[in-house]
Amino acid sequence: MRKAETVNIRNNNVIYGDNRYKRAVLAKRRRERLIRRRAITFGVMASVIIFMAILLTFSFSSDASNMNNEEYRYYTSVSVGVGDSVWTLAEKYMDDLHYRNTKEFVSDIARINRISPDTKLKAGSNLIIPYYSEHLK
């Protein structure tokens, strides 16, 4: 005859009178934790690899037409007319590809000429204006 098994509950582990069963239950839980841990590690590593692949793909892609078309910065002298200001000259000569807005171009002109953006210009004086060209001069 078989002896009745006793049940004890300690630390959320069910312990039966038979030690073999206890070891089997604990081993099964260990395997489940190990599988869960491996699945999480695999998921994290796969996510990192996918992220790195996307990052590298977009960081190395470039516009092939832009590689051959280097642009060089040059300067030209512009004669100031009656009623001209740094702002009107900037609006006239501004290149939208290289400046975000007129204020940025005005600041660049003022810095090059060592004047204030609001300086009143005399007719007949010259200002240096930057411009860009694909041709090396």
Secondary structure, DSSP 8 states (H G I E B T S, - for coil): ------EEEETTEEEES-HHHHHHHHHHHHHHHHHHHHHHHHHHHHHHHHHHHHHHHHHH---HHHHH---EEEEEEEE--TT-BHHHHHHHH--TTT-SSHHHHHHHHHHHHT--TT-B--TT-EEEEEEEESS--
